[in-house]
Amino acid sequence: MHMLYNSDSFIVVQFDVPTAQPQEVEEGPQLNRGGFEIVDKFARKEIFIEGALAESFSQGVQALIEDGEPSEDELDAFIERYAVMGQQPVVMH
């Protein structure tokens, strides 16, 4: 578990789950097990994304970073696109 981001609006935590055996995938890169937990502090909701959605999130963050040093507002706007899918109420964090 690695906290990647913490702003007034959001927390993003990455979870890596090691696989017992590396798997060969014929189409494209292997998606790692694990994912990202996104907590919306104001809505008090969270979502855990994994698989292709987590890969898309990771690539989007990388693109923001490659374009320069994104501001907190830019990062929050990007994260919000995923956070709005959160339906799980935050009980304890």
Contact map, one row per residue, 1 for C-alpha under 8 A:
111000000000111100000000000000000000000000000000000000000000000000000000000000000000000000000
111100000000111000000000000000000000000000000000000000000000000000000000000000000000000000000
111111000011110000000000000000000000000000000000000000000000000000000000000000000000000000000
011111000011110000000000000000000000000000000000000000000000000000000000000000000000000000000
001111100111100000000000000000000000000000000000000000000000000000000000000000000000000000000
001111111111000000000000000000000000000000000000000000000000000000000000000000000000000000000
000011111110000000000000000000000000000000000000000000000000000000000001000100000000000000000
000001111100000000000000000000000000000010000000000000000000000000000000000000000000000000000
000001111110000000000000000000000000000111000000000000000000000000000000000100000000000000000
000011111111000000000000000000000000011110000000000000000000000000000000000100100000000000000
001111101111100000000000000000000000111110000000000000000000000000000000000000000000000000000
001111000111110000000000000000000001111000000000000000000000000000000000000000000000000000000
111110000011111000000000000000000001110000000000000000000000000000000000000000000000000000000
111100000001111100000000000000000111100000000000000000000000000000000000000000000000000000000
110000000000111110000000000000000111100000000000000000000000000000000000000000000000000000000
100000000000011111000000000000011110000000000000000000000000000000000000000000000000000000000
000000000000001111100000000000011100000000000000000000000000000000000000000000000000000000000
000000000000000111110000000000001000000000000000000000000000000000000000000000000000000000000
000000000000000011111100000000001000000000000000000000000000000000000000000000000000000000000
000000000000000001111100000000000000000000000000000000000000000000000000000000000000000000000
000000000000000000111110000000000000000000000000000000000000000000000000000000000000000000000
000000000000000000111111000000000000000000000000000000000000000000000000000000000000000000000
000000000000000000001111100001000000000000000000000000000000000000000000000000000000000000000
000000000000000000000111110001000000000000000000000000000000000000000000000000000000000000000
000000000000000000000011111111000000000000000000000000000000000000000000000000000000000000000
000000000000000000000001111100000000000000000000000000000000000000000000000000000000000000000
000000000000000000000000111110000000000000000000000000000000000000000000000000000000000000000
000000000000000000000000111111000000000000000000000000000000000000000000000000000000000000000
000000000000000000000000101111100000000000000000000000000000000000000000000000000000000000000
000000000000000000000011100111110000000000000000000000000000000000000000000000000000000000000
000000000000000000000000000011111000000000000000001100100000000000000000000000000000000000000
000000000000000110000000000001111100000000000000001000000000000000000000000000000000000000000
000000000000000111100000000000111110000000000000011000000000000000000000000000000000000000000
000000000000011110000000000000011111000000000000011000000000000000000000000000000000000000000
000000000000011100000000000000001111100000000001111001000000000000000000000000000000000000000
000000000001111000000000000000000111110000000001110001000000000000000000000000000000000000000
000000000011111000000000000000000011111000000111100000000000000000000000000000000000000000000
000000000111100000000000000000000001111100000111000000000000000000000000000000100110000000000
000000000111000000000000000000000000111110011110000000000000000000000000000000000010000001000
000000001110000000000000000000000000011111111100000000000000000000000000000000000010000000000
000000011110000000000000000000000000001111111000000000000000000000000000000000000000000000000
000000001000000000000000000000000000000111110000000000000000000000000000000000000000000000000
000000000000000000000000000000000000000111111000000000000000000000000000000000000000000000000
000000000000000000000000000000000000001111111100000000000000000000000000000000000000000011000
000000000000000000000000000000000000001110111110000000000000000000000000000000000000011111000
000000000000000000000000000000000000111100011111000000000000000000000000000000000010011111000
000000000000000000000000000000000000111000001111100000000000000000000000000000000010111100000
000000000000000000000000000000000011110000000111110000000000000000000000000000000000010000000
000000000000000000000000000000000011100000000011111011000000000000000000000000000000000000000
000000000000000000000000000000001111000000000001111111100000000000000000000000000000000000000
000000000000000000000000000000111110000000000000111111100000000000000000000000000000000000000
000000000000000000000000000000100000000000000000011111110000000000000000000000000000000000000
000000000000000000000000000000000000000000000000111111111000000000000000000000000000000000000
000000000000000000000000000000000011000000000000111111111100000000000000000000000000000000000
000000000000000000000000000000100000000000000000011111111110000000000000000000000000000000000
000000000000000000000000000000000000000000000000000111111111000000000000000000000000000000000
000000000000000000000000000000000000000000000000000011111111100000000000000000000100000000000
000000000000000000000000000000000000000000000000000001111111110000000000000000000000000000000
000000000000000000000000000000000000000000000000000000111111111000000000000000000000000000000
000000000000000000000000000000000000000000000000000000011111111100000000000000000000000000000
000000000000000000000000000000000000000000000000000000001111111110000000001001000000000000000
000000000000000000000000000000000000000000000000000000000111111111000000000000000000000000000
000000000000000000000000000000000000000000000000000000000011111111100000000000000000000000000
000000000000000000000000000000000000000000000000000000000001111111111100001000000000000000000
000000000000000000000000000000000000000000000000000000000000111111111100000000000000000000000
000000000000000000000000000000000000000000000000000000000000011111111000000000000000000000000
000000000000000000000000000000000000000000000000000000000000001111111100000000000000000000000
000000000000000000000000000000000000000000000000000000000000000111111100000000000000000000000
000000000000000000000000000000000000000000000000000000000000000111111110000000000000000000000
000000000000000000000000000000000000000000000000000000000000000110111111011000000000000000000
000000000000000000000000000000000000000000000000000000000000000000001111111000000000000000000
000000100000000000000000000000000000000000000000000000000000000000000111111100000000000000000
000000000000000000000000000000000000000000000000000000000000000000000011111110000000000000000
000000000000000000000000000000000000000000000000000000000000000000000111111111000000000000000
000000000000000000000000000000000000000000000000000000000000100100000111111111100000000000000
000000101100000000000000000000000000000000000000000000000000000000000001111111110000000000000
000000000000000000000000000000000000000000000000000000000000000000000000111111111000000000000
000000000000000000000000000000000000000000000000000000000000100000000000011111111100000000000
000000000100000000000000000000000000010000000000000000000000000000000000001111111110000000000
000000000000000000000000000000000000000000000000000000000000000000000000000111111111000000000
000000000000000000000000000000000000000000000000000000000000000000000000000011111111100000000
000000000000000000000000000000000000010000000000000000001000000000000000000001111111110000000
000000000000000000000000000000000000011100000110000000000000000000000000000000111111110000000
000000000000000000000000000000000000000000000000000000000000000000000000000000011111110000000
000000000000000000000000000000000000000000000010000000000000000000000000000000001111111000000
000000000000000000000000000000000000000000001111000000000000000000000000000000000111111100000
000000000000000000000000000000000000000000001110000000000000000000000000000000000000111110000
000000000000000000000000000000000000000000001110000000000000000000000000000000000000011111000
000000000000000000000000000000000000000000011100000000000000000000000000000000000000001111100
000000000000000000000000000000000000001000011100000000000000000000000000000000000000000111111
000000000000000000000000000000000000000000000000000000000000000000000000000000000000000011111
000000000000000000000000000000000000000000000000000000000000000000000000000000000000000001111
000000000000000000000000000000000000000000000000000000000000000000000000000000000000000001111
